[in-house]
Amino acid sequence: MTRAQQLLSKVAVATEKSEPPLTCVNFPSMDEKALANMRARVAQCRRLADSITDARAAAILRQMADEGDADIARLEAQAAESAANLPQSE
């Protein structure tokens, strides 16, 4: 098993766990440190995809990166919407 296949196998096992989706209700404070960590993982997936020769594994890593970017955008939009809905102090 190649290193890329081992990595993909670990990722597949991690994503099989049933976890509730991230929402403003069950994850109210998405801080910049967590978002930076997510962005770093997205970048890491892209770097690994660019450095391996297994086309299938590279495509999976790029898909993971794209999904990570979409998750980040969704979380930022939810946070902005929540902030906009807060009562204004007088």
DRENPA-3360 file (N, C-alpha, C; in nm, 2 decimals, always signed):
BEGIN
1 = MTRAQQLL = +0.09/-0.12/+0.00/+0.00/+0.00/+0.00/+0.09/+0.12/+0.00 ~ +0.06/+0.22/-0.09/+0.14/+0.34/-0.10/+0.11/+0.43/+0.01 ~ +0.19/+0.53/+0.03/+0.17/+0.63/+0.14/+0.04/+0.70/+0.12 ~ +0.01/+0.74/-0.01/-0.11/+0.81/-0.04/-0.23/+0.72/-0.01 ~ -0.23/+0.59/-0.04/-0.34/+0.50/-0.01/-0.36/+0.49/+0.14 ~ -0.25/+0.48/+0.22/-0.26/+0.48/+0.36/-0.33/+0.60/+0.42 ~ -0.29/+0.72/+0.36/-0.35/+0.84/+0.41/-0.50/+0.84/+0.38 ~ -0.53/+0.81/+0.25/-0.67/+0.81/+0.21/-0.75/+0.71/+0.30;
9 = SKVAVATE = -0.69/+0.60/+0.33/-0.76/+0.50/+0.42/-0.79/+0.55/+0.55 ~ -0.69/+0.63/+0.61/-0.72/+0.69/+0.74/-0.82/+0.80/+0.73 ~ -0.83/+0.87/+0.63/-0.93/+0.98/+0.61/-1.06/+0.91/+0.59 ~ -1.07/+0.80/+0.52/-1.20/+0.74/+0.50/-1.26/+0.69/+0.63 ~ -1.17/+0.63/+0.72/-1.21/+0.58/+0.85/-1.26/+0.70/+0.93 ~ -1.19/+0.81/+0.93/-1.23/+0.93/+1.01/-1.36/+0.98/+0.97 ~ -1.39/+0.98/+0.84/-1.51/+1.04/+0.79/-1.63/+0.95/+0.80 ~ -1.61/+0.82/+0.83/-1.72/+0.73/+0.85/-1.79/+0.75/+0.98;
17 = KSEPPLTC = -1.72/+0.81/+1.08/-1.78/+0.83/+1.21/-1.90/+0.93/+1.20 ~ -2.00/+0.89/+1.27/-2.13/+0.97/+1.26/-2.11/+1.09/+1.36 ~ -2.11/+1.21/+1.30/-2.10/+1.33/+1.38/-2.21/+1.43/+1.33 ~ -2.26/+1.50/+1.42/-2.36/+1.60/+1.38/-2.30/+1.71/+1.29 ~ -2.37/+1.76/+1.20/-2.32/+1.87/+1.12/-2.29/+1.99/+1.20 ~ -2.19/+2.07/+1.16/-2.15/+2.19/+1.23/-2.26/+2.30/+1.19 ~ -2.32/+2.35/+1.29/-2.42/+2.46/+1.27/-2.40/+2.56/+1.38 ~ -2.46/+2.67/+1.36/-2.45/+2.78/+1.46/-2.51/+2.73/+1.60;
25 = VNFPSMDE = -2.61/+2.64/+1.59/-2.67/+2.59/+1.72/-2.57/+2.51/+1.80 ~ -2.51/+2.41/+1.74/-2.42/+2.32/+1.81/-2.28/+2.35/+1.81 ~ -2.24/+2.46/+1.74/-2.10/+2.50/+1.73/-2.10/+2.65/+1.72 ~ -2.14/+2.72/+1.82/-2.17/+2.87/+1.81/-2.06/+2.96/+1.78 ~ -1.94/+2.92/+1.83/-1.83/+3.02/+1.81/-1.71/+2.96/+1.73 ~ -1.73/+2.98/+1.60/-1.62/+2.94/+1.51/-1.51/+3.05/+1.51 ~ -1.41/+3.03/+1.59/-1.31/+3.13/+1.60/-1.21/+3.12/+1.48 ~ -1.13/+3.23/+1.47/-1.03/+3.24/+1.36/-0.93/+3.13/+1.37;
33 = KALANMRA = -0.89/+3.08/+1.49/-0.79/+2.98/+1.50/-0.84/+2.85/+1.44 ~ -0.97/+2.82/+1.46/-1.03/+2.70/+1.40/-1.04/+2.71/+1.25 ~ -1.08/+2.82/+1.20/-1.09/+2.85/+1.06/-0.95/+2.84/+0.99 ~ -0.85/+2.90/+1.06/-0.71/+2.89/+1.01/-0.66/+2.75/+1.00 ~ -0.70/+2.67/+1.10/-0.66/+2.52/+1.10/-0.73/+2.45/+0.98 ~ -0.86/+2.48/+0.96/-0.93/+2.42/+0.85/-0.86/+2.46/+0.71 ~ -0.83/+2.59/+0.70/-0.76/+2.64/+0.58/-0.63/+2.57/+0.56 ~ -0.55/+2.55/+0.67/-0.42/+2.48/+0.66/-0.44/+2.34/+0.61;
41 = RVAQCRRL = -0.55/+2.27/+0.66/-0.57/+2.13/+0.61/-0.61/+2.13/+0.47 ~ -0.69/+2.22/+0.42/-0.73/+2.23/+0.28/-0.60/+2.25/+0.20 ~ -0.51/+2.34/+0.24/-0.39/+2.36/+0.17/-0.30/+2.24/+0.17 ~ -0.30/+2.17/+0.28/-0.22/+2.05/+0.29/-0.27/+1.94/+0.19 ~ -0.40/+1.93/+0.18/-0.46/+1.83/+0.08/-0.42/+1.87/-0.06 ~ -0.42/+2.00/-0.09/-0.38/+2.04/-0.23/-0.23/+2.02/-0.25 ~ -0.15/+2.04/-0.15/+0.00/+2.02/-0.17/+0.02/+1.87/-0.19 ~ -0.04/+1.79/-0.11/-0.02/+1.64/-0.12/-0.07/+1.60/-0.26;
49 = ADSITDAR = -0.19/+1.65/-0.30/-0.24/+1.61/-0.44/-0.14/+1.65/-0.55 ~ -0.08/+1.76/-0.53/+0.02/+1.80/-0.63/+0.15/+1.72/-0.63 ~ +0.18/+1.66/-0.52/+0.31/+1.59/-0.50/+0.30/+1.44/-0.53 ~ +0.18/+1.38/-0.54/+0.17/+1.24/-0.56/+0.15/+1.20/-0.71 ~ +0.18/+1.08/-0.74/+0.17/+1.04/-0.88/+0.04/+0.96/-0.90 ~ -0.03/+0.92/-0.80/-0.15/+0.84/-0.81/-0.26/+0.94/-0.85 ~ -0.31/+0.93/-0.97/-0.41/+1.03/-1.02/-0.54/+1.02/-0.94 ~ -0.58/+0.90/-0.91/-0.71/+0.88/-0.83/-0.70/+0.94/-0.69;
57 = AAAILRQM = -0.59/+0.91/-0.63/-0.57/+0.97/-0.49/-0.56/+1.12/-0.50 ~ -0.49/+1.17/-0.60/-0.48/+1.32/-0.61/-0.62/+1.38/-0.64 ~ -0.70/+1.31/-0.72/-0.84/+1.36/-0.74/-0.92/+1.36/-0.61 ~ -0.90/+1.26/-0.53/-0.98/+1.25/-0.40/-0.93/+1.36/-0.31 ~ -0.80/+1.39/-0.30/-0.75/+1.49/-0.22/-0.80/+1.63/-0.26 ~ -0.80/+1.65/-0.40/-0.85/+1.78/-0.45/-1.00/+1.80/-0.41 ~ -1.08/+1.69/-0.42/-1.22/+1.69/-0.39/-1.23/+1.72/-0.24 ~ -1.15/+1.66/-0.15/-1.15/+1.69/-0.01/-1.12/+1.84/+0.01;
65 = ADEGDADI = -1.03/+1.89/-0.06/-0.99/+2.04/-0.04/-1.11/+2.13/-0.09 ~ -1.17/+2.09/-0.20/-1.28/+2.17/-0.24/-1.40/+2.17/-0.14 ~ -1.42/+2.05/-0.09/-1.53/+2.03/+0.02/-1.49/+2.11/+0.14 ~ -1.36/+2.11/+0.18/-1.32/+2.19/+0.29/-1.34/+2.34/+0.27 ~ -1.31/+2.39/+0.15/-1.33/+2.53/+0.12/-1.48/+2.56/+0.12 ~ -1.57/+2.47/+0.08/-1.71/+2.49/+0.08/-1.76/+2.50/+0.23 ~ -1.71/+2.41/+0.31/-1.74/+2.41/+0.45/-1.70/+2.54/+0.52 ~ -1.59/+2.59/+0.49/-1.54/+2.71/+0.55/-1.63/+2.83/+0.51;
73 = ARLEAQAA = -1.66/+2.83/+0.38/-1.75/+2.94/+0.33/-1.89/+2.93/+0.39 ~ -1.94/+2.81/+0.41/-2.07/+2.79/+0.47/-2.07/+2.84/+0.62 ~ -1.96/+2.80/+0.69/-1.95/+2.84/+0.83/-1.93/+2.99/+0.85 ~ -1.86/+3.05/+0.76/-1.84/+3.20/+0.76/-1.97/+3.27/+0.73 ~ -2.05/+3.22/+0.63/-2.18/+3.28/+0.60/-2.27/+3.26/+0.72 ~ -2.27/+3.15/+0.78/-2.36/+3.13/+0.90/-2.32/+3.22/+1.01 ~ -2.20/+3.24/+1.03/-2.15/+3.33/+1.14/-2.19/+3.47/+1.11 ~ -2.18/+3.51/+0.98/-2.22/+3.65/+0.94/-2.37/+3.67/+0.95;
81 = ESAANLPQ = -2.44/+3.57/+0.92/-2.59/+3.57/+0.93/-2.63/+3.58/+1.08 ~ -2.57/+3.50/+1.16/-2.59/+3.51/+1.30/-2.56/+3.65/+1.36 ~ -2.45/+3.70/+1.32/-2.41/+3.83/+1.37/-2.50/+3.94/+1.32 ~ -2.55/+3.93/+1.20/-2.65/+4.03/+1.15/-2.78/+4.02/+1.22 ~ -2.82/+3.90/+1.27/-2.94/+3.88/+1.34/-2.94/+3.92/+1.49 ~ -2.82/+3.95/+1.54/-2.81/+3.99/+1.68/-2.88/+4.12/+1.71 ~ -2.95/+4.14/+1.82/-3.01/+4.27/+1.85/-2.90/+4.38/+1.86 ~ -2.93/+4.49/+1.81/-2.84/+4.60/+1.82/-2.85/+4.67/+1.95;
89 = SE = -2.73/+4.70/+2.01/-2.74/+4.77/+2.14/-2.76/+4.92/+2.12 ~ -2.83/+4.98/+2.21/-2.86/+5.12/+2.19/-2.77/+5.21/+2.26;
% end
